[in-house]
């Protein structure tokens, strides 16, 4: 049984995103979908002494009605310096910051040469998977032939990838037509994000919805013990 998950790329995602990746055999980046503003595609949160802080990659709005994620370009590379500076300042005293600092700084330097958001997200995604010892195959939806219809397209991608089980994020319950998966002989399951254990975290009340870097910097090699997979 081959398990598939399909999600848009996110910038330095939270731990739940990586759990979905680790629970499947192939993870398909759904980046030929429409870019949505004020979403997780180009931003995420870190903790600071003053509360949560957004780190946002500035992108160019093409002006097109339908701007694909993989067509979305960044304005410049200054954000790389700004984001790494914010991370360094706020996590310098985290127990395992030094273990990962040099590696992550190098990724930010590599991103200075990248012009497209999808590529930047992919670089962080693959590097973070490596640090979390996750070895799932990662592909792009553009690698496959796509059909019309929200659910039909997901079913088609699963079939093209040879999948027999599809793991979806819970928000997709609002639009997925379950019967189409059943008719295709594909088992449909939804990720449950509830019940995550808390870990050692700096700066006030515990927050689950922050970048996975927070977990790595605070728990280091034990990070996976605070995930579901």
Secondary structure, DSSP 8 states (H G I E B T S, - for coil): --EEEEE---SS--HHHHHHHHTSSEEEE-TTSB--TTSSSSEEEEEETTEEEEEE--B-----SS-BGGG-BBS-SHHHHHHHHHHHHHHTTSTTHHHHHHHHHHHHHHHTT--BHHHHHHHHHHHHHHHTT---EEEEGGGS---SSHHHHHHHHHHHTT-SEEEE-GGGGGT--HHHHHHTT-EEEE---TT------SSSS--SSS-HHHHHHHHGGGGGGGS--
